[in-house]
Amino acid sequence: MDYVVVDIETAGKGIRNNRITEICIVRMNENTILDKFTSLVNPQVRIPNFITGLTGIDDDMVRTAPLFEEIAAKIIEITEDAVFVAHNVTFDYTVLRSEFRYLGYNYSRQRLCTVRLAKKLIPGMLSYSLGRLCSTLGIPFVNRHRAEGDTDATVILFQRLMSLDDGGIVFDSYLNSRKTALAPNIDRELLAGLPQRPGVYYFKNSRGKIIYVGKAIRIRERVLSHFYDKKNKEYDLCQATATVDFLETGNELIALLLEADEIQNHYPMFNVTQKKLRAPYCIIHYINRKGIIQFAIDRKSAADLGAVTFYRREEAVARLRQICEEFTLCPRFTALQSSKEGCSHYEIKDCHKVCEGKESVAIYNIRAKRAISELHKNRDNYAIISKGRTEAEHGFVLVKDSIYQGYGFFDRDQGIEGLYDLETFLTARKNTYHTMRIISSYLNANPKSIKLVVPEEFVH
């Protein structure tokens, strides 16, 4: 069997929309170097300064170099009927395929990765980078970060790995591997075992640490979409993933809530959204220096979430204006006017002039206290009943005093007579800005959801 050891340098860091600036290919069998091809390539794009600093290749060096289309036939010829080998093979192979795709040619070769082979045949290394492996194993490595220098070092490493694989068992297992192209550490059998049902999935690294959490209506389909997405961030995620775990939730709402909670608990390195704990806007009140009940808008912690919670400041302002009009409150003392003079709100004109001392503070505060009661009287207690993980159960999300309590599941034939009965089956979860916004958005999008305090159809 022949192998071609390949290294390419590119005009960018990732694998998407990247262009080759230099390529080196060595064709060999187990003992002999059969052919070698090295060339600079005009990428037809500007080479960034940081790439020049790394490789030494600049725009002047490639200006008169051949275009990829001029060397494509040679690359096809030298790699024909051979196994494509590289250190972190997915990068080099994917970029090369992209170049051929620009020409309308479908380039396809069987592949081997020296990173994966080294991890199997030389376990326990602190790093499997090419430089660190060569240093540890005493492999000469000159002209680093240039295609020929990297390829020459990889050839020696590849020969060393072949010598360590008695009987070629490891090589054969990887050549016959059923693993995905962009997830070199994941077996297809594991992926095939993922359910096509709603839930949360976890990408874990080789140490078992959760590095990404996602939710899905169909878990397997969503996980596979990561492995076949060639965006740079997905490539990095898949390279770092050693295994995938999951929890079924029965429905999308619980999946969304569990995802939000797990991101806060584990703070996975590849999750971007929902990491930051945001505080909602709340209407607060206090006694000012004049003894007047003053209203204001503030951002409060999740523990303070309730009926006076708003996710946009303008919503809080609108509710304050409504309360101000309903209870004839002074705009100056309701955060609707910043001026310290008498009130002069452009919409709210009806004020009994406590701001000018024409109304007693005691009388004004009576109306202010009624407004406070109005703000707090509609604190909701309900459960959203939804599909369970099986046909024999229901899922539910519990909210008490307008605060998310958690979720759970109960059998369809279970006697449920009220919200307190559901607490027996509750998995308690933390109430946050994100979870309450998820529930609010879900109810807005699904106005016909089963939102019940004592659902008659579930009473035994």
N, C-alpha and C positions, 0 to 999 in steps of 0.2 A: 504494500500500500504506500502511495506517495502522499506527502503532506506539503502544504505551502504555508510557511510562517510569514505573517504579514504585519507590518506596522505602517500607520499613516499619521501624518501631521496635518492639522486642519487650521482654518482661519477663525475658528471659534471654540468655545468650551464644550458645548453640548453636541447632540447628535441630530438635532432638527435644523433643517435649512443650513447645514454646514457644508463647506467646500474644502477639498483636499489641496494642500500646498506641497506635500511631498509623500512619496510612497516607496516602500522597499518590500520586495517579495523574494523569499528564498524557497526554492523547491528542493525537497529532500526525501529520502526514504529513511529507514531506521539508522543507517550507518553512513550514508553518503550525501553530500551536497550535489545536486544535479544541475541547478541553474540559479541565477540570481538576476534580479532586475531592480534598478534604483533610478528614480527620476524626481526632480522638482516638477511641480504642476502649477500652471497659472490658474488661480481660483476664480479669476474674473470678479473678485470683490476685494475691498481694502482689508489688509491684515492689521488687526488691532495692535496697539503698542504692547499690551500685556502678553500677547502671543509672541511677538518678536522678542520680548524680554525672556520668554521661556525657551523658545526654540532657536532663536537667532535668525529666523527666516523673516525677511522684510519684503516690502513691495518691489524694491529694485531687483532682488534675487529672482523673483518669479516672473518679472515683466516679459522676459524673452523665453520663458520655459514653455514646453508644449501644453496645449489645452488637454483636459482629460479625454476628450473625444479622439485626440491624436494618439493616445497610448492605450485606449480601451481594448483594442484588438490584442495587444500584447498581454494585457492583464488576463483576458479570457483564455488566451493560449497557455500561459504559464501556470494557470490555476486549474486547467481542465482536468477532470477525473482525479482530483486530489482533495484531501480534507483541508479545510481552511482553518488555520491555527493562529491565535493571537493571544496576547496577555490582556484579558478582559475583552473577549472576542466580540461581544455584542456591539461595542462601540465601533471598532474598525469595520466589522461586517456591515452594520447598518449604514454607516456613512458611505461605504463603497457601493452598496446597493442603491443608495439615493443618487449617487453620481450616474450610475447606469440607468436609473429611472428617468433622469433628465434626457437621456438619449433614446428613451423608449425601449430599453432592453431589460428583460427580467433576469437579473443575475442571481443564481442560486447555487450554493455549495453546502456540503455537509460541514459541520463546524466542531472544533474542540477549543476549550478555553484553558490556558495554562494556569490561570488563577484557581479554577475549580480543581484541576488535576493536582496542583500543589497542595491545596487544602486537604485533599484526600490522601496523597502519598507522603506529604511532609506535614503532619498535623502539629498543632501547638505553637506555630509561629506567631509572634506578636503582630507582624504585618506581612501581607502578601503582595505588597507593591513590588514592581520589578526591581527597583533600586535596592530595596531592603533584602529581597531574596538573593540577588546577585552578591551583595555584600556578605550575607550570612553563609552562602554556599561557596564563596570564593570564586565566583564567575567574573571574568574580566568584563568591565562595562565602561566603554569609552564613547565619547560623542553622544551623551545622553540627550533625550528629547529631540533627537534627529532620527529620521526613519531608519537609516541604515544602522546606526549605533544601537537603537532599541531592538531592531530585528536580529542583529548578530548576537546580542545577549539572550534574546528569547530562544534562538536556535539552540544555544548551549544548554539553557534551562530545560528546553523541551527534550533534548537528548538525555539529560540527567534524569528527568521524570520517566522516560521510557525505560531506563536502566533499573529504576526502582520498582517498576510494575512487572513483577514476575509472572510470566504467562500472559501478559496483556489483559488481565482481567478487568482492571480499572478502566483502561482505555476502551475496551469493548463495551463496558457498561455505559460509559458516557456517549460513545458513538451510537449506541442503541437507545439512548435515553429518550424518554417521552416528555421532556420538560419544555416549558414554553420558552420562546426565543428571548423575551425580555425579562424572564424571571428564572435565572439559571439555577437557583437553589430550591425551586418548587417543583414537585412531581405533579404530573397531570392527574394521577390517581387521587391525590389530595384535593385538587380542584374539582374533579368529577364528583367527589363526595360532598361538596357544598350544596346546600338545599336551594331550590328555586322558590323561596318563600321570604317574607319580610323579616328583617332583623338587623343586627349590628355585626360588623366583621372587624377583625383585629389583625393588622400586619405586625409580625414580631421579628426581631432580629435573631442572630444566632445565640444570643444570651437569654432569649425569652422576653426581652423588653418590648413593650408595645411602642411601635414607632408611627402607627397611623390607625385611626379609628374612623369608620365610615358607616353609613346606614344605607339600606337598600330595600326595595320592594321585592327584588329577586336577587338573593345574595350571590349566587354563583355567577350570574350574568354581570353583575356590577364588579365583582372581583376580577373577572377576566378582562373587563374593559380597561383596568389599570395596566395589566400585563401586555396589552396590545396597543397601548397609547404611547406614541414615540415622543411626547413632550419631555423636555429635559427633567422636570421635577418628577414625572412618572418613572422615567428611566432610573433616576437615583433611588427612588423608593423601592422599585422592584429589585435593584441590585442589592439593596440592604436587607431585603425580606428573606427570612429563612423558613417561616411557616405562617399559616393563616388559620385563625380561630374565629368562631362566630357564636352568637346567641340569637335564637329565634325569638321574635316578639309577637308574631301573629298579625300585626298591623303596622301601618306606617307611623301613626302618631306615637306609639310607644317606642318605636325605633328611633324617631327623631329625639325624643326626650332622653332615651338611654345614651344615644350618641353624644348629646350635649353634656350629660353628666360624666361620661367616661373621658371626654376630652379634658374636662376640668380636673378629674381625678388623676389622670396619667400624663397630661401635658405632652402628647406625642410630638416628636420633632418634625414630622411631615404634615401635621395639621396646622393650617394657618388661621382659619376663622374660628371663632368661639373661644379662643384661648384667653382673650382679654376679658376680665370680669367687668361688665358695664353696669352702671347703676341707672335705674329708671328715674323719671321725673315724678316727684310727689308734691302734693299740696300740703304744706305744713302750717302750723299756727303757733303763736307765742304771745305773751303779754309784753308790749313795748314800754318805754319809759313813762309814757303818759297813762299807763294802765289800760290801754286799748288793745283788744285782741287783734293782732296783726296776722295777716295771711301772707304766705310767700311760696315760691316754687324752688325746690331744692332737689338735688340728686341724692337718693337714699340707698342704703344697702338692701340686699335681697330679703333680709329679715323683716324689713319694714314694708314689704310689698303688700298692697291691699286694694281697697276700692278706690283709693286716690292715686293710683299708679298710672303713669302714662309713658309711652315709649317715645313720644315726640313732644318737645316743649310747647309747640303750638296747640297740642291737644289739652295740655294742662292749663294754658292761658284761656282757651275757649271755655273750659269747665269753670274756671274762676270767674270769668265774665258772666256766665250763666248764674252762678251763685250770688254774685254781686247784685245782679238785676233782681233776682227772685227775693232776696232778703234786704234789699235797699242798703247795701253796704257801701262804704266810701272807697272809690278806686285807689285813693292814696294809701289805704291800709290793706290793700289786697294785691299788691305787686303789679297792678295794672297801670300805675303811674309812679314815676320815679321822683317827680318834683316834690319838694317839701312844703310848697305853698298849698293853698286850698285846691281841692280837686277840680280838674278841668278836662276830664276824659272826653274824647271826641264823640263817643257813642253813649256812654252812661252819664245821664244828666241828673237823674233823680237821686240826690244825696241830701240827707237831713242836716248836713254841715257840722258833723262832729269834728271835722278837720279844722273848722273855724271857731270851735267852742260854742256853737249854737245849739247843739244837742248834747245831753249828758252822756258821759262815758258809760254809766250803768245801763241806760236804756239801749245804747248802741250795742253793748256787749251781749245783751239778751238776744238780739237778732243774730249776732255773730255766733253765739253758741248753738242757735237753731241751725245755722248754716253748717256748722261742724257736724251736728247730728245727721243732717241730710247727706253730707259727704260720706259718712261712715255707715249709713243704715243699710246700704245694698251690698254688704259683704257676702259673697256667694258661697254656697255649700252645694257641691254637686259631684257626680261621677259621670264620666263619659264612657259609655258601654260600647265595646267594639269587638271585632273578631279575636278569637283566641288562637293559640298555636296549633290547636287541633279542632276538629268539628265538635268535640265533646265539651269545649270550654269557651268562656267569654274572657276577653281582656277588659281592663278598666283603668282609667286614670282618675285619681281622687284629688279634689280641691276642697279645702276647708278654710273658711274665713278669707276667701279669695287667694289662698296660698296653696301652691302645689305641694301635695304630700308624697306622691310616688305613684306607682302602678302595681298591677297584680293580675292574677288570673283565678277564675273560679269555675267549677263544673256547671254545666247548664242546668243540671237537676238539683243544684245546691239551693237551699232555702235562704233567700236574701230578703230581709224585711226593712233594711235601711242602710244608711252610709256606715254606721258603726259595725254592721255585719261584714262590710267589705274590708275593714281594717285587719281582720283576721288573716286575709290573703294578701295584704299590702307589702310590697317591697319598698321601704321608705327611701326617698331620694331627696336631695337638696333642692330647695327652691332658689332659683337664680333669675336674673334678667332674661337669660336665653330661654329657660324652660317656660316661664310665664308668657313670653312673646310667642313661643311655639304654640302653646295652647290657645292663645288669643287669635293667632293667625289661622289655626286649624278650625276654630269655631266660626270665624268669619267666612272661611272658604267652604265650610260644610255646615250651613245653617240648619240642616235637617238631621244633624247628628243626634244620637240617642243620649240626651243630657238629662239625667234623672236623679232625683233624691231618693224616691222609693219606686223603682220601676215595677209596675204591676206584673208585667209579663215574666219577671224574674222572682216574684214572691212564691215561696213553696206552698 
